[in-house]
Structures are given as C-alpha cells and as structure tokens.
C-alpha cells in the first residue's frame, strides 16, 4: 500500500471519528433538552391544575349570584376550554421537547390560557365582595396566592430549558457540524416563553379586608293552611302567651279539646259573628 493510500485511509478514519463525535455531541445536547423540559412540564401541570380548579369553583351554583351574568359565564367557559387546550398541547410536547413545532403549539396554547386568565382575574378582584358574601372568595384568593410561587419556579425551569435549547442550536449552527445536521436529522429546537407573570402579579384584596364571609339567609316560610270556620256560637280559643307552654284546657271539658290549637286567633266571617251574638228564638218568644 502506497503512502498516499495510507494517508487517505487515515484521513477517512479521522473523518469518521469526527462524524461519530459530532453525532454523539448532538444526541447528548438533545437529550439535555428533554431532561430540562421535565422541570418545565412539572410547573405546567401545577399551573393547569390550579386553573382547572379555579374554573370549577367559579362554575359552582354558589358563585352564580356574583358571576351569573353573561360576561362572567363566558369568561369561565373560555377558561375551561383554554385549560383543556393547554393540557392537550403539553401532553403532545412532553415526549417531543426538542421539536420546534410541538413547543410552538404549546406556546400558543399557553398564550390563550393567559388571555383567558387575565380578564377573569380582574373580574374576580372587582367582585371580591360579592364572592366573599357567597363564601367563595377565600378559596379563590388562596389559589391566586399560589400563582407567584408557581411562576417563580416555572421561570427558573424555563431558563434552564432555554439555555439547553440555545446550546443545542449553537452546536447545529457550527461549521462543519451544520453540514451533517441535515443528513443526521437534527433540526433547531424552539425556546419556551409565556406571560404567566402578568396574571400572577395582579393584586387581589385580602379576604380579611372584605368583612366576614356569610351566605345569604334562607327564609323558610311556614306553610299556612286555610282556617276552617268554626261552628256557630263557638268562641275562639285564646292563644297562649308563650308558644312553648301547653295550651290551656278547653272550657267545655278536656274530652272536647283538640290536640293542638292554632297559634293565632281564628277570624270569623261577619255573618257568623252576628248570628252568634243574636239571642236565640226561644229566648225572645212571648210567654203563653
């Protein structure tokens, strides 16, 4: 074998080792993107669960007096639909963190969720006193209080993920790795950014500043049965002064006393009273 052939073999072996090293490096950087996405996905799941619980609480019958108008109902329905869309996009991006299309779809879904949360958060803050009277504001305020914590951890996870994406894209863009990225099916990844901090920074009044929570009093009206006209000449039985005390004995004897007398005086028709007050015919008849 000539010297030229040996040089060509050595050059080919060196190029093969370099290609193998470049491929392994891109695989390692792409794997780092997937590992960094685990932290982002965990915070997204917490955020989606919080938004889902918020939508469920606002859909309760107790919230209808405060949020029963068309504007509030539309906002709650929009939030529920946005949460479902964001959860579906997150499930699609979970095994494809290095896919730019999956991440961009999730970014759009998170923007829709932010646009649904922002006006609803403003509406809740404006109607906080009504929700407090309905006994729901404390739970809603607790959910809102957890948003800054989730957003802080999510921002850190996004920064780690975006750094991994930047390192991967920089490796693909380098020469001569750029020449091998296409044949090896390595495509640039997409960074992940959301505007969740805007919703988390909205100020809500404290529940203590709104007064005690109370539900509207439910007045149970008693069912009043129509009073029956007594027999002619029967005098109304007086009601007891204290309703808790037993009724006095009937003036005609205990055998004729009813089990329970009505709590109010019986109102007789005028003709019945006149007839009862008139003397009997036998009393006014002339003696023979």
Residue pairs with C-beta under 8 A, 6 or more apart in sequence:
19 180
22 177
22 180
23 180
23 184
25 171
25 177
26 168
26 171
26 172
26 177
26 181
26 184
26 186
29 164
29 167
29 168
29 171
30 98
30 168
30 186
30 189
32 164
32 167
32 168
33 97
33 98
33 161
33 164
33 165
33 168
33 189
34 97
34 98
35 164
36 97
36 157
36 160
36 161
36 163
36 164
37 93
37 94
37 97
37 161
39 156
39 157
39 160
39 161
40 154
40 157
40 158
40 161
40 192
41 90
41 93
41 94
42 157
43 150
43 153
43 154
43 157
44 86
44 90
44 110
44 154
45 90
46 150
47 147
47 150
47 151
47 154
47 196
48 83
48 86
48 87
48 90
48 113
50 143
50 146
50 147
50 150
51 79
51 82
51 83
51 86
51 113
51 117
52 80
52 83
53 143
54 79
54 120
54 140
54 143
55 76
55 79
55 80
55 83
57 63
57 136
57 139
57 140
57 143
58 67
58 72
58 76
58 79
58 120
58 124
58 140
59 76
59 80
60 136
62 134
62 135
62 136
62 215
63 131
63 134
63 136
65 130
65 133
65 134
65 216
66 72
66 127
66 130
66 131
66 133
66 134
66 136
67 73
67 76
67 123
67 127
67 131
71 123
72 123
72 127
75 116
75 119
75 120
75 123
76 120
78 116
78 120
79 113
79 116
79 117
79 120
81 116
82 109
82 112
82 113
82 115
82 116
82 117
83 113
85 109
85 112
85 113
86 106
86 109
86 110
86 112
86 113
88 109
89 102
89 105
89 106
89 108
89 109
89 110
90 106
90 109
92 102
92 105
92 106
93 99
93 102
93 103
93 105
93 106
96 102
96 103
97 103
97 161
97 189
98 168
98 189
99 187
99 189
100 187
100 188
100 189
100 190
101 190
103 189
103 190
103 191
103 192
104 190
106 192
107 190
107 192
107 193
107 194
110 194
110 196
111 194
111 195
114 194
114 195
114 196
114 198
114 199
117 199
118 198
118 199
118 202
121 144
121 199
121 202
121 204
122 202
124 131
124 137
124 140
124 144
124 204
125 202
125 203
125 204
125 205
128 137
128 204
128 205
128 210
129 210
129 211
131 137
131 140
132 138
132 207
132 210
132 211
132 213
133 213
133 214
133 215
133 216
134 213
134 215
134 216
135 213
135 214
135 215
137 207
137 210
137 213
138 207
138 213
141 204
141 206
141 207
144 202
144 204
147 196
147 199
147 200
148 200
148 201
150 196
150 200
151 196
151 197
151 200
154 194
154 196
155 197
158 192
158 193
158 194
161 191
161 192
162 191
162 192
162 193
165 189
165 190
165 191
165 192
166 191
168 188
168 189
169 188
169 189
171 177
172 178
172 181
172 186
172 187
172 188
173 188
180 186
181 187
207 213
227 262
227 266
227 267
229 268
229 269
229 272
230 236
230 266
230 268
230 272
232 272
232 275
232 276
233 276
234 276
235 251
236 265
236 266
236 268
237 247
237 250
237 261
237 266
238 248
238 265
239 261
239 262
239 263
239 264
239 265
240 246
240 247
240 248
243 263
247 257
247 260
247 261
249 257
250 256
250 257
250 258
268 276
